[in-house]
């Protein structure tokens, strides 16, 4: 039952009742206690999972997103034993940020679900995953707008040459490809008499200079 210094008489009696109940069910109380001690907290399970999967992340930023979600946003879960995490616990983490930081909340939910899946695979949990989406969380959390901040304002075409010059100074080739290769686009320019003049220009990017597999084409608005 534990040391007399660490367990008072009332608690010792409660433990004795629990032990007798386990014996009546054919369970060894000592083995059951050791098994409970072997089950980690959610925080320990999450840290262990991230350490095992660290080599699979595409970049350090991806790993940092996981760490932030599982240490900051899911902080309330970290001290709960992983087999004791409930739907209510997950909702308590998600609800405060679900409507104001929808994308962050969605990622956090997915990360929590994966940690709990891994815990089940380790034998630390049984039953359904309380963070699962289909047929569970989708019934408990409200739908949110995919575009909470609204559309970005259109960029004035006069500023595009400066943008292109800045892009050429960037080290990230991915940045250049994503920003400088939009779909074919045209602009209309009001003439003041109700008619419009359409202007466009075609630029061919040098694949050797930018490291692009195929020659990229985009419309430069001039």
C-alpha positions as CSV (number, residue, x, y, z in Angstrom):
1,X,0.0,0.0,0.0
2,X,3.0,2.2,0.2
3,X,5.1,3.8,3.0
4,X,3.3,4.9,6.1
5,X,5.0,8.3,5.6
6,X,3.5,8.8,2.2
7,X,0.1,7.1,2.6
8,X,-2.3,8.0,5.4
9,X,-4.7,5.5,7.0
10,X,-7.7,6.6,5.0
11,X,-5.9,6.3,1.6
12,X,-4.5,2.9,2.7
13,X,-8.0,1.6,3.4
14,X,-9.1,2.8,-0.1
15,X,-6.2,1.1,-1.7
16,X,-7.0,-2.1,0.2
17,X,-10.6,-2.0,-1.1
18,X,-9.3,-1.5,-4.6
19,X,-6.9,-4.4,-4.3
20,X,-9.6,-6.8,-2.9
21,X,-11.8,-5.8,-5.9
22,X,-9.0,-6.7,-8.3
23,X,-8.4,-10.0,-6.6
24,X,-12.1,-10.8,-6.8
25,X,-11.9,-10.1,-10.6
26,X,-8.9,-12.4,-10.9
27,X,-6.4,-9.7,-11.4
28,X,-3.1,-9.4,-9.6
29,X,-3.1,-6.0,-7.8
30,X,0.7,-5.7,-8.0
31,X,0.8,-6.4,-11.8
32,X,-2.1,-4.0,-12.3
33,X,-0.2,-1.3,-10.4
34,X,3.0,-1.9,-12.4
35,X,1.0,-1.7,-15.6
36,X,-0.5,1.6,-14.7
37,X,3.0,3.0,-13.9
38,X,4.3,1.9,-17.3
39,X,1.7,4.0,-19.1
40,X,3.1,7.5,-19.9
41,X,1.3,10.8,-19.8
42,X,0.1,12.4,-23.0
43,X,3.1,14.8,-22.9
44,X,5.6,11.9,-22.6
45,X,3.9,10.0,-25.4
46,X,3.9,13.0,-27.6
47,X,7.5,13.8,-27.0
48,X,8.5,10.2,-27.6
49,X,6.5,10.1,-30.8
50,X,8.1,13.3,-32.2
51,X,11.5,11.9,-31.3
52,X,10.8,8.7,-33.2
53,X,9.4,10.6,-36.2
54,X,11.8,13.5,-36.3
55,X,13.6,12.1,-39.4
56,X,10.4,12.0,-41.4
57,X,9.6,15.7,-41.2
58,X,10.2,17.6,-44.4
59,X,11.9,20.5,-42.7
60,X,12.8,21.9,-39.2
61,X,9.7,24.2,-39.5
62,X,7.4,21.2,-39.8
63,X,8.9,19.7,-36.6
64,X,8.5,23.1,-34.9
65,X,4.8,23.2,-35.8
66,X,4.3,19.8,-34.2
67,X,6.1,20.8,-31.1
68,X,4.2,24.0,-30.8
69,X,0.8,22.3,-31.2
70,X,1.6,19.5,-28.8
71,X,3.3,21.6,-26.1
72,X,1.5,24.9,-26.3
73,X,-1.9,24.3,-27.7
74,X,-2.3,20.9,-26.1
75,X,-0.7,21.9,-22.9
76,X,-3.8,20.9,-20.9
77,X,-3.4,17.3,-22.0
78,X,0.3,16.8,-21.2
79,X,-0.1,15.8,-17.6
80,X,-3.0,13.4,-18.3
81,X,-2.1,9.8,-18.6
82,X,-2.4,8.9,-22.2
83,X,-5.0,6.2,-21.6
84,X,-7.1,8.7,-19.8
85,X,-7.5,11.4,-22.4
86,X,-11.2,11.8,-23.2
87,X,-13.3,13.6,-25.7
88,X,-14.0,16.3,-23.1
89,X,-10.3,16.8,-22.7
90,X,-9.7,17.3,-26.4
91,X,-12.6,19.7,-26.7
92,X,-11.3,21.7,-23.8
93,X,-8.1,22.2,-25.9
94,X,-9.8,22.9,-29.2
95,X,-12.9,25.0,-28.4
96,X,-11.0,28.2,-27.2
97,X,-9.2,28.5,-30.6
98,X,-11.6,26.7,-33.0
99,X,-13.4,29.9,-34.1
100,X,-10.5,32.4,-33.9
101,X,-7.6,30.2,-35.1
102,X,-9.3,27.6,-37.2
103,X,-6.3,26.4,-39.2
104,X,-4.2,26.1,-36.0
105,X,-7.0,24.3,-34.2
106,X,-7.4,21.8,-37.1
107,X,-3.7,21.0,-37.2
108,X,-3.6,20.6,-33.4
109,X,-6.6,18.2,-33.6
110,X,-4.8,16.1,-36.2
111,X,-1.6,16.0,-34.3
112,X,-3.4,14.9,-31.1
113,X,-5.2,12.2,-33.0
114,X,-1.9,10.8,-34.4
115,X,-0.3,10.8,-31.0
116,X,-3.3,8.9,-29.5
117,X,-3.2,6.5,-32.5
118,X,0.4,5.8,-31.8
119,X,-0.4,5.3,-28.1
120,X,-3.0,2.7,-29.0
121,X,-0.5,0.9,-31.2
122,X,1.9,0.8,-28.2
123,X,-0.8,-0.8,-26.1
124,X,-1.3,2.2,-23.9
125,X,-4.8,2.9,-25.0
126,X,-7.9,0.9,-26.1
127,X,-11.1,1.9,-27.7
128,X,-11.9,4.8,-30.1
129,X,-9.7,7.8,-30.6
130,X,-11.4,10.8,-28.8
131,X,-9.7,13.2,-31.3
132,X,-10.9,11.5,-34.5
133,X,-12.8,13.8,-36.9
134,X,-15.2,11.8,-39.0
135,X,-18.4,10.9,-37.1
136,X,-17.1,12.4,-33.8
137,X,-15.4,15.8,-33.6
138,X,-17.2,16.9,-36.8
139,X,-20.4,16.5,-34.8
140,X,-19.2,18.4,-31.8
141,X,-17.4,21.4,-33.3
142,X,-19.0,24.1,-35.4
143,X,-18.2,24.6,-39.0
144,X,-15.8,27.5,-39.6
145,X,-15.2,29.7,-42.6
146,X,-12.2,28.6,-44.7
147,X,-11.2,32.2,-45.3
148,X,-11.4,33.9,-41.9
149,X,-9.2,36.8,-42.7
150,X,-10.8,37.6,-46.0
151,X,-9.1,37.8,-49.4
152,X,-5.8,39.6,-49.7
153,X,-6.0,43.0,-51.5
154,X,-5.1,43.0,-55.1
155,X,-1.6,44.2,-55.9
156,X,-1.2,47.3,-58.0
157,X,0.3,46.3,-61.3
158,X,2.7,49.3,-61.1
159,X,4.5,47.6,-58.1
160,X,5.1,44.3,-59.9
161,X,8.6,45.2,-61.3
162,X,9.8,46.0,-57.8
163,X,8.3,42.7,-56.6
164,X,10.1,40.8,-59.3
165,X,13.4,42.5,-58.5
166,X,13.0,41.6,-54.8
167,X,12.2,38.0,-55.7
168,X,15.4,37.7,-57.7
169,X,17.3,38.6,-54.5
170,X,15.6,35.8,-52.5
171,X,17.6,32.6,-51.8
172,X,14.4,30.5,-51.9
173,X,13.7,29.1,-55.4
174,X,10.4,27.8,-54.1
175,X,9.4,31.4,-53.3
176,X,10.2,32.5,-56.8
177,X,8.3,29.6,-58.4
178,X,5.2,30.1,-56.3
179,X,4.9,33.8,-56.7
180,X,6.3,34.4,-60.1
181,X,4.5,31.6,-62.0
182,X,0.7,32.3,-61.5
183,X,-1.8,31.2,-64.2
184,X,-2.2,33.2,-67.3
185,X,-3.7,36.5,-66.3
186,X,-4.8,39.7,-68.0
187,X,-5.8,43.1,-66.6
188,X,-8.2,45.7,-67.9
189,X,-7.4,49.4,-67.7
190,X,-10.3,51.9,-67.7
191,X,-9.9,54.5,-70.5
192,X,-12.3,57.1,-68.9
193,X,-14.9,56.7,-71.7
194,X,-16.4,53.5,-70.5
195,X,-14.1,51.3,-72.6
196,X,-11.2,49.1,-71.3
197,X,-7.7,48.4,-72.7
198,X,-6.3,45.0,-72.0
199,X,-2.6,44.7,-71.6
200,X,-0.4,41.8,-71.0
201,X,3.2,40.6,-71.4
202,X,4.8,37.1,-71.5
203,X,8.0,36.4,-69.7
204,X,10.1,33.3,-70.0
205,X,12.1,32.4,-66.9
206,X,15.6,31.0,-67.4
207,X,15.5,27.5,-65.9
208,X,19.2,27.4,-65.4
209,X,19.3,30.6,-63.4
210,X,16.4,29.6,-61.1
211,X,16.9,25.9,-61.0
212,X,13.4,25.1,-62.5
213,X,12.9,21.7,-64.1
214,X,11.0,23.1,-67.0
215,X,10.8,26.5,-68.5
216,X,8.2,28.4,-66.5
217,X,5.9,30.9,-68.1
218,X,3.9,33.6,-66.5
219,X,2.1,36.8,-67.5
220,X,3.7,40.0,-66.3
221,X,1.1,42.8,-66.0
222,X,2.5,45.9,-67.5
